[in-house]
């Protein structure tokens, strides 16, 4: 059964948010929306192919950047962004979006010449998204960049109350080699709350709290699901308990509209979701959850 919230819990959470200092490390991405004019009546002189004119373009923070955007909206006291971006126009746009929000971007490095800023470019025709263009899918982080990122993470961890460890794409900054360096930072800062939100490599982190969805929890526990299969609430509790026992740290497993299962030293609790009426876009919901956890934990 869902657990009722204790009296005054919301006031306590809001109090913590106002003083929270949070560092976000990981895959900073840019979401690019290109609104294409559907009129293809004119042909290119060079190729004789129909032109596709961009009527409007819009850019927003994605990946670890979306976590930062949520933390800004929550009103935390201090924010650090730590990651690797390219010396390209998308990198400049990402830095500008973060600077507009008052984020400390000194840890967002441009130290590797062949690194492309990770971008999800989405052409839209008549309001319908077309085939996506992805930038940064062939990035390979070098040892020198890993060492510089570890130094930036070390500095931020010395000041922050919580550190979010975001791993969004396989070709991002959080390779197995980088995660070993991260684990060392976690071990040297036992008083900090490290929250791991890793899409592909959650099992490699040591000493951090895991935030993952029920399907990721099932996979990490050796019970991967088919595309149409859903995790039953009882199984979610079991997976959360197993991961809590394995890591020795609290575990947060999101279950879509069913809420969140929290496993800590006192057992497992199911925190029921709040009904949202009307159409709801779930994209980025996990980023919102990890941002709230980092702000109040």
KALIN-V185180 format. One line per field, one symbol per residue. burial: 1 if it has 16 or more other C-alpha atoms within 10 Angstrom, else 0. Layout:
burial=???
//
This chain:
burial=000000000000010110011111111111111111000000000000001100000011111111111111010101111111111001100110110000111011111100111111111110000000001100111000110111011101100111111111111111100111110011000001111111001100111111111111110110000000001010011111111100101111111000111111000111110000000000000111111111110
//
